[in-house]
Structures are given as structure tokens and as C-alpha cells.
Amino acid sequence: MKTNLVTAVMVASFFIVVAAYSWHQPWPPMRVAGGVLGLVSLILLLMARYQLGRSFSIQAKARVLVTDGLYARIRNPIYVFGASFIVAASLFLPSWLLVVALVVLAPMQIIRARREAAVLEAAFGERYREYRRQTWF
């Protein structure tokens, strides 16, 4: 729970600084779309992190197979909503640097998701395979 709070504070602080910096700049539709998508992505990312609870780890570990909440439909919602947040940030603050970050991070997250899948399949067997069949990414 402490890690969830620290993560939320860090992300919210970043969002507040960016919003304060750009508040007086023009808000064309692309920036508005980026802001809305970013806010939604951030909320869903934080929900996914919270729902994962103590099962969250940097290294792939098979503590518990989380299959409820956002995890009932998406196996890796933290990766999905993290990527959508970067897309939103690139709309909000048009920068090729953010697009490059997404191009670099996306394959890394896919590789990481595959490694995690292998660990979970080894630990939970058929239960995990059934979960995979019912969910996306």
C-alpha cells in the first residue's frame, strides 16, 4: 500500500507540474485529447497497480494469479495504460522524444510481458493458460 501511495504521488506531481507549465499556452483539440487520454490512462494505470497489490514486483514472480478487476480483461493493464499515457503525453506536449520513448519502451514491455507469462505459466499451469485464453495482452 505504501508503494501505491508513493507511485500515485510521483505521477500526480508530474501531471501537476506539466499542467502548470502549459496552462497558459493554447489548448488546441490535440492537447485537449492528450489531456483527457492522459488523465484516463493515469487513473486506469493507478487502479491496475492498486489491484495488483502485493503481487507487484520488478522481477517476474508468481505469488498470486490476479484475475479480477482490470486484470479480468487485460493481462498486463499497467503496460497498456502506461503506453497509452505516453501517447497522451505526446499529444499534450508534442515532442518526438516521447514518440521515441514509446518506440523503445513498447518492445521492451512486450518482452517483459512474455517473460512474466512464462513464469506464471510454470507456476499456475492450466489455470494460467485458461486465463490467457480469456484476456487480451
Biotite code that builds the C-alpha atoms (Angstrom):
import biotite.structure as struc

atoms = struc.array([
    struc.Atom([0.000, 0.000, 0.000], chain_id="A", res_id=1, res_name="MET", atom_name="CA", element="C"),
    struc.Atom([2.874, 2.353, 0.801], chain_id="A", res_id=2, res_name="LYS", atom_name="CA", element="C"),
    struc.Atom([4.342, 1.790, -2.687], chain_id="A", res_id=3, res_name="THR", atom_name="CA", element="C"),
    struc.Atom([0.950, 2.539, -4.260], chain_id="A", res_id=4, res_name="ASN", atom_name="CA", element="C"),
    struc.Atom([0.795, 5.862, -2.443], chain_id="A", res_id=5, res_name="LEU", atom_name="CA", element="C"),
    struc.Atom([4.355, 6.821, -3.408], chain_id="A", res_id=6, res_name="VAL", atom_name="CA", element="C"),
    struc.Atom([3.657, 5.930, -7.053], chain_id="A", res_id=7, res_name="THR", atom_name="CA", element="C"),
    struc.Atom([0.425, 7.948, -7.058], chain_id="A", res_id=8, res_name="ALA", atom_name="CA", element="C"),
    struc.Atom([2.114, 10.987, -5.506], chain_id="A", res_id=9, res_name="VAL", atom_name="CA", element="C"),
    struc.Atom([5.001, 10.877, -8.004], chain_id="A", res_id=10, res_name="MET", atom_name="CA", element="C"),
    struc.Atom([2.741, 10.584, -11.038], chain_id="A", res_id=11, res_name="VAL", atom_name="CA", element="C"),
    struc.Atom([0.289, 13.202, -9.754], chain_id="A", res_id=12, res_name="ALA", atom_name="CA", element="C"),
    struc.Atom([3.180, 15.593, -9.055], chain_id="A", res_id=13, res_name="SER", atom_name="CA", element="C"),
    struc.Atom([4.463, 15.161, -12.602], chain_id="A", res_id=14, res_name="PHE", atom_name="CA", element="C"),
    struc.Atom([0.983, 15.764, -14.006], chain_id="A", res_id=15, res_name="PHE", atom_name="CA", element="C"),
    struc.Atom([0.534, 18.922, -11.882], chain_id="A", res_id=16, res_name="ILE", atom_name="CA", element="C"),
    struc.Atom([3.924, 20.336, -12.943], chain_id="A", res_id=17, res_name="VAL", atom_name="CA", element="C"),
    struc.Atom([3.212, 19.702, -16.628], chain_id="A", res_id=18, res_name="VAL", atom_name="CA", element="C"),
    struc.Atom([-0.281, 21.186, -16.352], chain_id="A", res_id=19, res_name="ALA", atom_name="CA", element="C"),
    struc.Atom([1.012, 24.275, -14.508], chain_id="A", res_id=20, res_name="ALA", atom_name="CA", element="C"),
    struc.Atom([3.762, 24.763, -17.086], chain_id="A", res_id=21, res_name="TYR", atom_name="CA", element="C"),
    struc.Atom([1.375, 24.564, -20.042], chain_id="A", res_id=22, res_name="SER", atom_name="CA", element="C"),
    struc.Atom([-1.772, 26.104, -18.535], chain_id="A", res_id=23, res_name="TRP", atom_name="CA", element="C"),
    struc.Atom([-1.328, 29.495, -20.225], chain_id="A", res_id=24, res_name="HIS", atom_name="CA", element="C"),
    struc.Atom([-0.423, 28.036, -23.607], chain_id="A", res_id=25, res_name="GLN", atom_name="CA", element="C"),
    struc.Atom([-3.060, 27.474, -26.321], chain_id="A", res_id=26, res_name="PRO", atom_name="CA", element="C"),
    struc.Atom([-5.277, 24.392, -25.936], chain_id="A", res_id=27, res_name="TRP", atom_name="CA", element="C"),
    struc.Atom([-5.944, 23.075, -29.451], chain_id="A", res_id=28, res_name="PRO", atom_name="CA", element="C"),
    struc.Atom([-8.042, 19.881, -29.793], chain_id="A", res_id=29, res_name="PRO", atom_name="CA", element="C"),
    struc.Atom([-4.925, 17.685, -29.871], chain_id="A", res_id=30, res_name="MET", atom_name="CA", element="C"),
    struc.Atom([-3.782, 18.997, -26.487], chain_id="A", res_id=31, res_name="ARG", atom_name="CA", element="C"),
    struc.Atom([-7.270, 18.554, -25.007], chain_id="A", res_id=32, res_name="VAL", atom_name="CA", element="C"),
    struc.Atom([-7.409, 14.975, -26.356], chain_id="A", res_id=33, res_name="ALA", atom_name="CA", element="C"),
    struc.Atom([-3.969, 14.289, -24.882], chain_id="A", res_id=34, res_name="GLY", atom_name="CA", element="C"),
    struc.Atom([-5.022, 15.701, -21.524], chain_id="A", res_id=35, res_name="GLY", atom_name="CA", element="C"),
    struc.Atom([-8.206, 13.642, -21.379], chain_id="A", res_id=36, res_name="VAL", atom_name="CA", element="C"),
    struc.Atom([-6.488, 10.453, -22.574], chain_id="A", res_id=37, res_name="LEU", atom_name="CA", element="C"),
    struc.Atom([-3.631, 11.075, -20.146], chain_id="A", res_id=38, res_name="GLY", atom_name="CA", element="C"),
    struc.Atom([-5.938, 11.541, -17.191], chain_id="A", res_id=39, res_name="LEU", atom_name="CA", element="C"),
    struc.Atom([-7.963, 8.428, -18.039], chain_id="A", res_id=40, res_name="VAL", atom_name="CA", element="C"),
    struc.Atom([-4.777, 6.406, -18.660], chain_id="A", res_id=41, res_name="SER", atom_name="CA", element="C"),
    struc.Atom([-3.281, 7.582, -15.385], chain_id="A", res_id=42, res_name="LEU", atom_name="CA", element="C"),
    struc.Atom([-6.392, 6.662, -13.397], chain_id="A", res_id=43, res_name="ILE", atom_name="CA", element="C"),
    struc.Atom([-6.569, 3.207, -15.005], chain_id="A", res_id=44, res_name="LEU", atom_name="CA", element="C"),
    struc.Atom([-2.819, 2.651, -14.513], chain_id="A", res_id=45, res_name="LEU", atom_name="CA", element="C"),
    struc.Atom([-3.086, 3.508, -10.827], chain_id="A", res_id=46, res_name="LEU", atom_name="CA", element="C"),
    struc.Atom([-6.163, 1.268, -10.488], chain_id="A", res_id=47, res_name="MET", atom_name="CA", element="C"),
    struc.Atom([-4.253, -1.617, -12.110], chain_id="A", res_id=48, res_name="ALA", atom_name="CA", element="C"),
    struc.Atom([-1.288, -1.056, -9.806], chain_id="A", res_id=49, res_name="ARG", atom_name="CA", element="C"),
    struc.Atom([-3.594, -0.995, -6.779], chain_id="A", res_id=50, res_name="TYR", atom_name="CA", element="C"),
    struc.Atom([-5.447, -4.149, -7.889], chain_id="A", res_id=51, res_name="GLN", atom_name="CA", element="C"),
    struc.Atom([-2.144, -5.976, -8.322], chain_id="A", res_id=52, res_name="LEU", atom_name="CA", element="C"),
    struc.Atom([-1.332, -5.203, -4.697], chain_id="A", res_id=53, res_name="GLY", atom_name="CA", element="C"),
    struc.Atom([1.497, -7.231, -3.176], chain_id="A", res_id=54, res_name="ARG", atom_name="CA", element="C"),
    struc.Atom([1.862, -9.237, -6.375], chain_id="A", res_id=55, res_name="SER", atom_name="CA", element="C"),
    struc.Atom([3.665, -6.261, -7.950], chain_id="A", res_id=56, res_name="PHE", atom_name="CA", element="C"),
    struc.Atom([7.390, -6.782, -8.401], chain_id="A", res_id=57, res_name="SER", atom_name="CA", element="C"),
    struc.Atom([10.146, -5.608, -10.681], chain_id="A", res_id=58, res_name="ILE", atom_name="CA", element="C"),
    struc.Atom([11.307, -9.160, -11.410], chain_id="A", res_id=59, res_name="GLN", atom_name="CA", element="C"),
    struc.Atom([8.711, -11.669, -12.624], chain_id="A", res_id=60, res_name="ALA", atom_name="CA", element="C"),
    struc.Atom([7.432, -13.666, -9.644], chain_id="A", res_id=61, res_name="LYS", atom_name="CA", element="C"),
    struc.Atom([4.444, -15.969, -9.307], chain_id="A", res_id=62, res_name="ALA", atom_name="CA", element="C"),
    struc.Atom([2.969, -15.014, -5.947], chain_id="A", res_id=63, res_name="ARG", atom_name="CA", element="C"),
    struc.Atom([-0.728, -14.896, -6.820], chain_id="A", res_id=64, res_name="VAL", atom_name="CA", element="C"),
    struc.Atom([-2.582, -15.037, -10.145], chain_id="A", res_id=65, res_name="LEU", atom_name="CA", element="C"),
    struc.Atom([-4.592, -11.791, -10.159], chain_id="A", res_id=66, res_name="VAL", atom_name="CA", element="C"),
    struc.Atom([-7.631, -12.246, -12.431], chain_id="A", res_id=67, res_name="THR", atom_name="CA", element="C"),
    struc.Atom([-10.163, -9.709, -11.192], chain_id="A", res_id=68, res_name="ASP", atom_name="CA", element="C"),
    struc.Atom([-10.756, -6.006, -11.777], chain_id="A", res_id=69, res_name="GLY", atom_name="CA", element="C"),
    struc.Atom([-8.914, -4.704, -14.830], chain_id="A", res_id=70, res_name="LEU", atom_name="CA", element="C"),
    struc.Atom([-6.984, -7.991, -14.911], chain_id="A", res_id=71, res_name="TYR", atom_name="CA", element="C"),
    struc.Atom([-10.202, -9.823, -15.806], chain_id="A", res_id=72, res_name="ALA", atom_name="CA", element="C"),
    struc.Atom([-9.959, -8.393, -19.344], chain_id="A", res_id=73, res_name="ARG", atom_name="CA", element="C"),
    struc.Atom([-6.299, -7.346, -19.795], chain_id="A", res_id=74, res_name="ILE", atom_name="CA", element="C"),
    struc.Atom([-3.361, -9.457, -18.557], chain_id="A", res_id=75, res_name="ARG", atom_name="CA", element="C"),
    struc.Atom([-0.972, -6.502, -18.440], chain_id="A", res_id=76, res_name="ASN", atom_name="CA", element="C"),
    struc.Atom([-3.014, -3.336, -17.814], chain_id="A", res_id=77, res_name="PRO", atom_name="CA", element="C"),
    struc.Atom([-0.060, -1.496, -16.282], chain_id="A", res_id=78, res_name="ILE", atom_name="CA", element="C"),
    struc.Atom([1.860, -1.839, -19.565], chain_id="A", res_id=79, res_name="TYR", atom_name="CA", element="C"),
    struc.Atom([-1.186, -0.994, -21.699], chain_id="A", res_id=80, res_name="VAL", atom_name="CA", element="C"),
    struc.Atom([-2.143, 2.119, -19.745], chain_id="A", res_id=81, res_name="PHE", atom_name="CA", element="C"),
    struc.Atom([1.486, 3.163, -19.319], chain_id="A", res_id=82, res_name="GLY", atom_name="CA", element="C"),
    struc.Atom([1.878, 3.119, -23.104], chain_id="A", res_id=83, res_name="ALA", atom_name="CA", element="C"),
    struc.Atom([-1.408, 4.993, -23.588], chain_id="A", res_id=84, res_name="SER", atom_name="CA", element="C"),
    struc.Atom([-0.175, 7.587, -21.084], chain_id="A", res_id=85, res_name="PHE", atom_name="CA", element="C"),
    struc.Atom([2.963, 8.136, -23.191], chain_id="A", res_id=86, res_name="ILE", atom_name="CA", element="C"),
    struc.Atom([0.785, 8.502, -26.298], chain_id="A", res_id=87, res_name="VAL", atom_name="CA", element="C"),
    struc.Atom([-1.343, 11.017, -24.403], chain_id="A", res_id=88, res_name="ALA", atom_name="CA", element="C"),
    struc.Atom([1.740, 12.911, -23.248], chain_id="A", res_id=89, res_name="ALA", atom_name="CA", element="C"),
    struc.Atom([2.975, 13.130, -26.849], chain_id="A", res_id=90, res_name="SER", atom_name="CA", element="C"),
    struc.Atom([-0.384, 14.651, -27.843], chain_id="A", res_id=91, res_name="LEU", atom_name="CA", element="C"),
    struc.Atom([-0.403, 17.012, -24.870], chain_id="A", res_id=92, res_name="PHE", atom_name="CA", element="C"),
    struc.Atom([3.222, 18.117, -25.260], chain_id="A", res_id=93, res_name="LEU", atom_name="CA", element="C"),
    struc.Atom([4.058, 17.412, -28.906], chain_id="A", res_id=94, res_name="PRO", atom_name="CA", element="C"),
    struc.Atom([7.571, 16.026, -28.781], chain_id="A", res_id=95, res_name="SER", atom_name="CA", element="C"),
    struc.Atom([9.394, 13.483, -30.907], chain_id="A", res_id=96, res_name="TRP", atom_name="CA", element="C"),
    struc.Atom([11.249, 12.461, -27.764], chain_id="A", res_id=97, res_name="LEU", atom_name="CA", element="C"),
    struc.Atom([8.042, 10.967, -26.342], chain_id="A", res_id=98, res_name="LEU", atom_name="CA", element="C"),
    struc.Atom([7.375, 9.091, -29.582], chain_id="A", res_id=99, res_name="VAL", atom_name="CA", element="C"),
    struc.Atom([10.927, 7.715, -29.493], chain_id="A", res_id=100, res_name="VAL", atom_name="CA", element="C"),
    struc.Atom([10.368, 6.690, -25.861], chain_id="A", res_id=101, res_name="ALA", atom_name="CA", element="C"),
    struc.Atom([7.236, 4.788, -26.872], chain_id="A", res_id=102, res_name="LEU", atom_name="CA", element="C"),
    struc.Atom([9.008, 3.088, -29.792], chain_id="A", res_id=103, res_name="VAL", atom_name="CA", element="C"),
    struc.Atom([11.813, 1.999, -27.451], chain_id="A", res_id=104, res_name="VAL", atom_name="CA", element="C"),
    struc.Atom([9.637, 1.046, -24.474], chain_id="A", res_id=105, res_name="LEU", atom_name="CA", element="C"),
    struc.Atom([6.896, -0.879, -26.308], chain_id="A", res_id=106, res_name="ALA", atom_name="CA", element="C"),
    struc.Atom([9.114, -3.793, -27.443], chain_id="A", res_id=107, res_name="PRO", atom_name="CA", element="C"),
    struc.Atom([10.762, -3.880, -24.011], chain_id="A", res_id=108, res_name="MET", atom_name="CA", element="C"),
    struc.Atom([7.340, -4.182, -22.342], chain_id="A", res_id=109, res_name="GLN", atom_name="CA", element="C"),
    struc.Atom([6.277, -6.918, -24.762], chain_id="A", res_id=110, res_name="ILE", atom_name="CA", element="C"),
    struc.Atom([9.425, -8.901, -23.966], chain_id="A", res_id=111, res_name="ILE", atom_name="CA", element="C"),
    struc.Atom([8.851, -8.348, -20.257], chain_id="A", res_id=112, res_name="ARG", atom_name="CA", element="C"),
    struc.Atom([5.210, -9.471, -20.543], chain_id="A", res_id=113, res_name="ALA", atom_name="CA", element="C"),
    struc.Atom([6.342, -12.670, -22.288], chain_id="A", res_id=114, res_name="ARG", atom_name="CA", element="C"),
    struc.Atom([8.844, -13.408, -19.519], chain_id="A", res_id=115, res_name="ARG", atom_name="CA", element="C"),
    struc.Atom([6.184, -12.836, -16.890], chain_id="A", res_id=116, res_name="GLU", atom_name="CA", element="C"),
    struc.Atom([3.800, -15.107, -18.810], chain_id="A", res_id=117, res_name="ALA", atom_name="CA", element="C"),
    struc.Atom([6.393, -17.897, -18.796], chain_id="A", res_id=118, res_name="ALA", atom_name="CA", element="C"),
    struc.Atom([6.871, -17.575, -15.030], chain_id="A", res_id=119, res_name="VAL", atom_name="CA", element="C"),
    struc.Atom([3.118, -17.544, -14.383], chain_id="A", res_id=120, res_name="LEU", atom_name="CA", element="C"),
    struc.Atom([2.505, -20.485, -16.698], chain_id="A", res_id=121, res_name="GLU", atom_name="CA", element="C"),
    struc.Atom([5.209, -22.506, -14.966], chain_id="A", res_id=122, res_name="ALA", atom_name="CA", element="C"),
    struc.Atom([3.674, -21.737, -11.572], chain_id="A", res_id=123, res_name="ALA", atom_name="CA", element="C"),
    struc.Atom([-0.059, -21.935, -12.340], chain_id="A", res_id=124, res_name="PHE", atom_name="CA", element="C"),
    struc.Atom([-0.178, -24.235, -15.370], chain_id="A", res_id=125, res_name="GLY", atom_name="CA", element="C"),
    struc.Atom([-3.617, -24.818, -16.884], chain_id="A", res_id=126, res_name="GLU", atom_name="CA", element="C"),
    struc.Atom([-5.218, -22.152, -14.709], chain_id="A", res_id=127, res_name="ARG", atom_name="CA", element="C"),
    struc.Atom([-2.948, -19.515, -16.276], chain_id="A", res_id=128, res_name="TYR", atom_name="CA", element="C"),
    struc.Atom([-3.428, -20.894, -19.809], chain_id="A", res_id=129, res_name="ARG", atom_name="CA", element="C"),
    struc.Atom([-7.208, -20.616, -19.381], chain_id="A", res_id=130, res_name="GLU", atom_name="CA", element="C"),
    struc.Atom([-6.809, -17.061, -18.068], chain_id="A", res_id=131, res_name="TYR", atom_name="CA", element="C"),
    struc.Atom([-4.671, -16.201, -21.136], chain_id="A", res_id=132, res_name="ARG", atom_name="CA", element="C"),
    struc.Atom([-7.355, -17.500, -23.485], chain_id="A", res_id=133, res_name="ARG", atom_name="CA", element="C"),
    struc.Atom([-9.929, -15.217, -21.851], chain_id="A", res_id=134, res_name="GLN", atom_name="CA", element="C"),
    struc.Atom([-7.891, -11.999, -21.790], chain_id="A", res_id=135, res_name="THR", atom_name="CA", element="C"),
    struc.Atom([-6.090, -9.611, -24.124], chain_id="A", res_id=136, res_name="TRP", atom_name="CA", element="C"),
    struc.Atom([-2.331, -8.837, -23.946], chain_id="A", res_id=137, res_name="PHE", atom_name="CA", element="C"),
])
